[in-house]
Amino acid sequence: MRRMKIQEAALTNRTTLRVRFSEVDSMEVVWHGEYVRYMEDGREAFGRQYGIGYTEIRDAGYVVPIVELNIQYKQSLKYGESAIVETRYIRTEAAKILFEYIIFRESDGAVMATGSSTQVFVDSRTGELELNNPDFYQAWREKWNIG
């Protein structure tokens, strides 16, 4: 079993969500697949806060598919609870975007799940994998002093 090693985050975003009825099973606990959606919500909030959302990436001529995703479930969120998704950008020199996630229950701060994702840059015109950091991404890193 792979355990996630929490690394120092270069940038962090925290966003709050409320568990909806459509996200739970008959026991009123969040279906395990919804945690992937919560991590996506975290990535989108991170992108809005730091100016590197999917629109900015697309406008620069790239897509960033997820090539690796890991989740470790700790406890179950339930219908009606609120959660905080902490999305942590992890610095790397490689041409990829690394995030780690911690999902907390808002009421008591209990850790419900942790996870990580890896995204790579693909040129949207050619479909080729980018082996070096694209110029727009390097400029973004420099803007946030993580170059």
C-alpha positions as CSV (number, residue, x, y, z in Angstrom):
1,M,0.0,0.0,0.0
2,R,1.4,3.4,-1.0
3,R,1.3,6.1,1.7
4,M,1.3,9.7,0.7
5,K,4.2,11.7,2.0
6,I,3.1,15.2,2.8
7,Q,5.6,17.6,1.1
8,E,6.1,21.3,1.7
9,A,3.6,23.2,-0.4
10,A,4.8,26.2,-2.5
11,L,1.2,27.5,-2.7
12,T,-2.0,26.5,-1.0
13,N,-5.7,27.0,-1.5
14,R,-8.6,26.1,0.8
15,T,-12.1,25.8,-0.5
16,T,-15.3,24.7,1.3
17,L,-18.0,22.5,-0.1
18,R,-21.2,20.9,1.2
19,V,-22.0,17.3,0.7
20,R,-25.1,17.0,-1.5
21,F,-27.7,14.2,-1.5
22,S,-26.6,13.1,-5.0
23,E,-23.1,12.4,-3.6
24,V,-24.0,9.8,-1.0
25,D,-25.0,6.2,-1.0
26,S,-27.9,4.5,0.8
27,M,-26.0,4.8,4.1
28,E,-25.8,8.5,3.6
29,V,-22.0,8.4,3.3
30,V,-20.1,10.0,0.4
31,W,-19.5,7.5,-2.4
32,H,-15.8,7.0,-2.7
33,G,-15.7,8.3,-6.3
34,E,-16.9,11.7,-5.2
35,Y,-13.6,12.5,-3.5
36,V,-12.1,12.7,-7.0
37,R,-14.7,15.4,-7.8
38,Y,-13.8,17.2,-4.5
39,M,-10.1,17.2,-5.6
40,E,-11.2,18.7,-8.9
41,D,-13.1,21.4,-7.1
42,G,-9.9,22.1,-5.2
43,R,-7.8,22.3,-8.4
44,E,-10.4,24.7,-9.9
45,A,-10.4,26.9,-6.8
46,F,-6.6,26.9,-6.8
47,G,-6.5,27.9,-10.5
48,R,-8.9,30.8,-9.8
49,Q,-6.9,32.1,-6.9
50,Y,-3.5,31.8,-8.5
51,G,-4.4,32.5,-12.2
52,I,-3.6,29.1,-13.6
53,G,-6.9,27.6,-14.3
54,Y,-7.9,25.3,-17.2
55,T,-8.8,28.4,-19.3
56,E,-5.4,30.0,-18.9
57,I,-3.7,26.7,-19.8
58,R,-5.9,26.2,-22.8
59,D,-5.3,29.8,-24.0
60,A,-1.6,29.1,-23.8
61,G,-2.0,26.1,-26.2
62,Y,-1.9,23.2,-23.7
63,V,-4.1,20.7,-22.0
64,V,-3.0,19.0,-18.7
65,P,-4.4,15.5,-18.4
66,I,-4.1,13.7,-15.1
67,V,-1.6,10.8,-15.4
68,E,-1.6,9.7,-11.8
69,L,-4.1,10.0,-9.0
70,N,-3.9,8.6,-5.5
71,I,-6.5,8.8,-2.7
72,Q,-6.2,7.5,0.9
73,Y,-9.6,7.3,2.7
74,K,-9.5,8.0,6.4
75,Q,-13.1,8.6,7.5
76,S,-16.5,9.1,5.7
77,L,-18.2,12.4,5.0
78,K,-21.9,12.3,5.4
79,Y,-24.9,14.0,3.8
80,G,-25.2,17.6,4.8
81,E,-21.7,17.9,6.2
82,S,-19.3,20.6,5.0
83,A,-15.8,19.9,4.1
84,I,-12.7,21.9,3.4
85,V,-10.5,20.8,0.5
86,E,-6.9,22.0,1.0
87,T,-5.1,21.9,-2.4
88,R,-1.3,22.1,-2.2
89,Y,0.9,22.9,-5.2
90,I,4.1,20.9,-4.9
91,R,7.2,22.4,-6.6
92,T,9.1,20.2,-9.1
93,E,11.5,21.0,-11.8
94,A,9.9,18.5,-14.2
95,A,7.4,19.5,-16.8
96,K,4.3,18.5,-14.8
97,I,2.0,19.9,-12.1
98,L,1.9,18.1,-8.8
99,F,-0.9,18.7,-6.2
100,E,-1.5,17.2,-2.8
101,Y,-4.9,17.3,-1.2
102,I,-6.2,17.1,2.4
103,I,-10.0,16.9,2.8
104,F,-11.2,18.0,6.3
105,R,-14.6,17.8,7.9
106,E,-15.3,21.5,8.6
107,S,-17.1,20.9,11.9
108,D,-14.2,19.4,13.8
109,G,-11.2,19.5,11.4
110,A,-10.9,15.7,11.2
111,V,-9.0,14.5,8.1
112,M,-11.4,12.6,5.9
113,A,-9.1,11.8,3.0
114,T,-5.7,12.7,1.5
115,G,-4.5,12.4,-2.0
116,S,-2.2,13.5,-4.8
117,S,-2.4,14.1,-8.5
118,T,0.1,14.5,-11.4
119,Q,-0.7,16.4,-14.6
120,V,1.5,16.7,-17.6
121,F,1.6,19.3,-20.4
122,V,0.3,18.2,-23.8
123,D,0.5,20.6,-26.8
124,S,-3.2,21.0,-27.8
125,R,-2.3,21.5,-31.5
126,T,0.0,18.6,-32.0
127,G,-1.0,16.2,-29.2
128,E,2.7,15.9,-28.2
129,L,3.8,15.6,-24.6
130,E,5.8,18.6,-23.5
131,L,9.2,17.5,-22.0
132,N,10.1,21.0,-20.9
133,N,8.1,23.5,-18.9
134,P,6.2,25.7,-21.3
135,D,7.0,29.4,-21.3
136,F,3.7,30.5,-19.9
137,Y,4.1,28.0,-17.0
138,Q,7.6,29.1,-16.2
139,A,6.4,32.8,-16.2
140,W,3.6,31.8,-13.8
141,R,6.1,30.1,-11.5
142,E,8.3,33.2,-11.5
143,K,5.3,35.4,-10.7
144,W,4.7,33.4,-7.6
145,N,8.4,33.1,-6.8
146,I,8.5,29.3,-7.2
147,G,10.6,29.4,-10.4
